[in-house]
């Protein structure tokens, strides 16, 4: 993989959720009505957009601006402090009095290598009026990519429309159905999802067929759709005739094979600490690949490498790698 040694000069704008995760690690997932003790407990930053923004900063993206809404409460202040410490631009985050910052209980079951999330969302989403007050055109100045995690959908649609009009590529992370998702998906250039959503959305049982149906019938503006499949790696399908003439997505193999399979990197089961945020880490790697104009196959491999690092630490962010960890030979050359 051909990584430039210097940090990526372009910036990324991310619209989505940032919150707090209360991560409880157990030996095994409890049965109903059981009383069990944790092996460890930590309160950590979370939320898909917040996680991906943090990962991009560690990977050397010079500017990452987050658009989200948090409460005017202790959790909101923790969210902003942690993101600011990572170098994420939080100047556009809306702080709302009288609402709670998004909060998630995360139960990590070590024996099953699983995690269960119980989420309490913010009572008020980021509104179209909120993003209009920000001057979205100014926010998008200099952006090389818009990342959306499919939350705050009405606001995300507004920002995505403006991004496409300016020739900014749009990457959408989608894991489940959400209000106004039918309006949002066609605005994507690249869709990254899990293995379950395409099947649920399209009715196709086969993963490849479901991903193709998602691309053809739902994400009708996208040139690439990728699904992550855990230990089985990730799968991509692409439609070269969807490439916008004013947008560069990936490098030299952008018109290669219509289907690509990227294997997962080997990791012993006992080395997997927590799967929380692995998908967000993968997306950060793919996003960096887009900014670096890597071929799609290499961008998928980069996403896989970033997720491999993340799996070895607690919570969504503790083990996110730096640029030097991902490509030490290139960075130190």
C-alpha positions in Angstrom: 0.0 0.0 0.0 1.5 3.3 -1.1 0.9 5.8 1.7 2.3 9.3 1.6 4.5 10.1 4.6 2.9 13.5 5.3 -0.5 13.9 6.9 -3.5 14.2 4.5 -4.0 17.9 3.8 -7.7 17.6 3.0 -10.3 17.7 5.6 -13.2 15.4 6.3 -16.7 16.6 7.5 -18.6 14.0 9.5 -22.3 14.2 10.4 -23.7 11.8 12.9 -23.7 10.7 16.5 -21.2 11.2 19.3 -21.9 10.1 22.8 -20.7 8.2 25.9 -20.3 4.4 26.2 -20.5 2.6 29.5 -18.6 -0.5 28.7 -19.0 -3.5 31.1 -16.9 -6.6 30.3 -18.2 -9.9 31.5 -16.9 -13.5 31.3 -20.1 -14.5 29.6 -23.4 -13.0 28.5 -25.8 -13.3 31.4 -29.1 -15.2 31.3 -32.3 -13.4 32.1 -32.7 -12.4 35.7 -29.1 -13.3 36.5 -26.9 -11.2 38.8 -23.3 -11.1 37.6 -20.2 -9.1 38.3 -18.2 -7.2 35.7 -14.5 -8.0 35.1 -14.0 -4.3 34.2 -16.0 -1.2 33.7 -15.1 2.0 31.8 -16.9 5.1 30.6 -15.6 6.0 27.2 -16.3 8.1 24.2 -18.5 6.5 21.6 -21.0 7.0 18.7 -20.3 6.1 15.1 -19.4 9.5 13.8 -17.3 10.4 16.9 -15.4 7.1 16.6 -14.7 7.5 12.9 -13.7 11.1 13.3 -11.2 10.1 16.1 -9.8 7.3 13.9 -9.2 9.7 11.0 -7.4 12.1 13.2 -5.1 9.4 14.5 -4.5 8.3 10.9 -3.1 11.7 10.1 -6.1 13.5 8.4 -5.2 17.1 9.0 -8.8 18.4 9.6 -11.9 16.6 10.8 -15.0 18.6 11.6 -17.9 16.9 13.4 -21.5 18.0 13.1 -23.7 16.6 15.9 -25.8 17.5 18.9 -25.1 16.8 22.5 -26.8 17.9 25.7 -25.6 20.7 28.0 -24.6 18.1 30.6 -21.6 16.3 32.1 -21.7 13.6 29.4 -21.8 16.3 26.7 -18.8 18.0 28.2 -16.9 14.7 28.3 -17.7 14.0 24.6 -16.4 17.4 23.5 -13.3 17.2 25.7 -12.3 13.8 24.4 -12.9 14.8 20.8 -11.0 18.0 21.2 -8.1 16.2 22.8 -7.9 14.1 19.6 -7.8 17.2 17.4 -11.4 16.9 16.1 -13.0 20.3 15.3 -16.0 20.5 17.6 -16.8 24.2 16.9 -19.9 23.2 14.9 -21.3 20.8 17.5 -24.7 22.0 18.8 -25.0 22.0 22.6 -28.7 21.8 23.6 -29.9 22.6 27.1 -32.6 20.3 28.5 -31.7 17.2 26.5 -29.4 14.3 27.4 -26.3 13.5 25.5 -26.5 10.1 23.7 -25.6 7.3 26.1 -25.0 3.6 25.4 -24.6 0.6 27.8 -22.2 -1.8 26.1 -22.1 -5.4 27.4 -18.9 -7.1 26.2 -19.1 -10.9 26.7 -15.6 -12.3 26.5 -16.4 -16.0 26.1 -18.8 -15.4 23.2 -16.6 -12.6 21.7 -19.8 -10.5 21.4 -21.1 -7.1 22.5 -24.6 -5.9 23.1 -25.5 -2.2 22.9 -28.4 -0.6 24.7 -28.7 2.9 23.4 -30.4 6.0 24.7 -30.5 8.7 21.9 -30.6 12.4 22.3 -34.2 13.5 22.6 -33.7 16.0 19.7 -31.7 15.3 16.6 -29.5 17.7 14.7 -32.1 19.8 12.8 -32.0 21.2 9.3 -32.3 24.6 11.0 -29.1 23.8 13.0 -27.0 23.1 9.9 -28.5 26.1 8.0 -27.3 28.3 10.9 -23.8 26.9 10.5 -23.3 28.0 6.9 -22.8 24.5 5.5 -20.9 25.9 2.4 -18.3 27.3 4.7 -18.1 24.0 6.6 -17.5 22.1 3.4 -14.8 24.5 2.1 -11.6 22.4 1.5 -13.4 19.1 2.3 -12.1 16.0 0.5 -14.9 13.8 1.9 -18.3 14.0 3.6 -18.9 11.1 6.0 -22.4 10.3 7.3 -23.4 7.7 9.8 -27.1 7.8 8.9 -28.1 9.5 12.1 -29.7 13.0 12.2 -31.1 12.0 8.8 -32.9 15.3 7.8 -29.8 17.3 8.5 -27.6 14.7 6.8 -29.7 14.9 3.6 -29.3 18.7 3.6 -25.5 18.5 4.0 -25.1 15.7 1.5 -27.0 17.6 -1.2 -24.7 20.6 -0.7 -21.6 18.3 -0.8 -22.7 16.7 -4.0 -23.3 20.1 -5.6 -19.8 21.1 -4.7 -18.2 17.9 -6.0 -17.3 16.5 -2.5 -17.5 12.7 -2.4 -20.1 11.3 0.1 -19.5 8.2 2.1 -22.5 6.8 4.0 -22.3 4.3 6.9 -25.7 2.5 7.3 -26.4 -0.4 9.6 -30.2 -0.3 10.0 -33.3 1.4 8.6 -33.9 4.9 9.7 -36.3 7.7 9.0 -35.7 9.4 5.6 -33.0 6.9 4.7 -34.7 6.5 1.3 -33.8 10.1 0.6 -30.2 9.8 2.0 -29.0 6.6 0.3 -29.2 8.0 -3.3 -26.9 10.9 -2.3 -24.0 8.5 -1.5 -21.0 7.9 -3.7 -19.9 5.0 -1.5 -22.0 3.0 1.0 -20.5 0.9 3.8 -22.8 -1.4 5.6 -22.9 -4.6 7.6 -23.9 -8.0 6.3 -27.5 -7.9 7.7 -28.8 -4.5 6.4 -28.6 -5.3 2.6 -30.5 -8.5 3.1 -33.1 -6.8 5.2 -33.5 -3.9 2.8 -33.6 -5.9 -0.4 -35.1 -9.3 0.6 -32.1 -11.1 -1.0 -30.6 -13.9 1.1 -27.2 -14.1 -0.7 -24.8 -11.3 0.5 -23.5 -10.5 -2.9 -26.9 -10.4 -4.5 -28.2 -8.2 -1.6 -25.3 -5.8 -1.9 -25.9 -5.5 -5.7 -29.6 -5.0 -5.2 -28.8 -2.3 -2.6 -26.6 -0.5 -5.1 -28.9 -0.9 -8.0 -32.3 -0.1 -6.4 -31.6 2.0 -3.3 -28.2 3.7 -3.3 -28.9 4.8 -6.8 -26.2 7.5 -6.9 -23.4 5.3 -5.5 -20.6 3.7 -7.5 -19.4 1.4 -4.7 -21.1 -0.5 -1.9 -19.2 -2.5 0.7 -20.4 -4.8 3.5 -18.3 -5.9 6.4 -18.6 -9.6 7.4 -16.6 -9.9 10.6 -14.1 -12.8 10.5 -15.0 -13.4 6.8 -13.6 -10.1 5.7 -15.5 -7.5 3.6 -17.2 -7.6 0.2 -17.5 -4.8 -2.3 -19.6 -4.4 -5.5 -19.2 -1.4 -7.8 -20.8 0.2 -10.8 -18.2 2.1 -12.8 -20.8 4.0 -14.9 -22.0 5.7 -11.7 -18.7 7.5 -11.2 -19.3 11.2 -11.2 -17.0 13.1 -13.6 -16.2 15.7 -10.9 -15.4 13.2 -8.2 -12.5 10.9 -7.6 -13.3 7.9 -5.4 -10.5 5.4 -5.6 -7.3 4.9 -7.5 -6.2 3.0 -10.6 -8.5 -0.1 -10.3 -11.7 1.9 -10.1 -13.0 0.2 -13.2 -11.7 -3.2 -12.4 -13.6 -6.3 -11.2 -17.3 -5.6 -10.4 -17.0 -7.7 -7.1 -14.1 -7.7 -4.7 -13.5 -9.8 -1.5 -11.0 -8.6 1.1 -10.1 -11.3 3.7 -10.0 -10.4 7.4 -6.5 -10.3 9.0 -5.9 -13.2 11.3 -6.4 -12.5 15.0 -6.5 -15.2 17.7 -9.8 -15.3 19.6 -8.1 -14.6 22.9 -6.6 -11.4 21.4 -10.0 -9.9 20.6 -10.8 -7.6 23.6 -13.9 -5.8 22.3 -15.6 -5.6 18.9 -17.3 -2.3 19.7 -16.5 0.3 17.0 -14.8 -2.1 14.7 -17.0 -1.1 11.8 -16.3 2.6 12.5 -12.6 1.9 12.4 -12.9 0.0 9.1 -14.8 3.0 7.6 -12.0 5.3 8.7 -9.5 3.2 6.9 -11.7 3.2 3.7 -12.2 6.9 4.0 -8.4 7.5 4.3 -8.0 5.2 1.2 -10.3 7.5 -0.7 -8.4 10.6 0.3 -5.1 9.0 -0.6 -6.6 7.8 -4.0 -5.8 4.2 -3.2 -7.3 1.5 -5.4 -10.5 0.1 -3.9 -8.8 -3.2 -3.0 -6.1 -1.4 -1.0 -8.6 0.9 0.7 -10.5 -2.2 1.9 -7.3 -3.7 3.1 -6.5 -0.5 5.0 -9.9 -0.6 6.6 -9.3 -4.2 7.6 -5.9 -3.3 9.2 -7.4 -0.3 11.2 -10.2 -2.6 12.5 -7.7 -5.3 13.4 -5.9 -2.9 15.7 -9.1 -1.6 17.2 -10.3 -5.1 18.1 -7.3 -5.5 20.6 -8.5 -2.7 22.9 -11.5 -1.9 25.1 -14.2 0.4 23.8 -14.3 2.0 20.4 -11.2 4.1 20.5 -8.5 2.9 22.9 -6.7 0.8 20.3 -7.3 2.9 17.2 -3.9 3.0 15.4 -1.8 5.9 14.4 -0.6 6.5 10.9 2.8 5.1 11.9 1.3 1.9 13.2 -0.6 1.2 10.0 2.3 1.8 7.6 5.5 2.1 9.6 7.9 1.3 6.7 6.4 4.0 4.5 6.0 6.6 7.2 9.6 6.1 8.5 11.2 6.0 5.0 
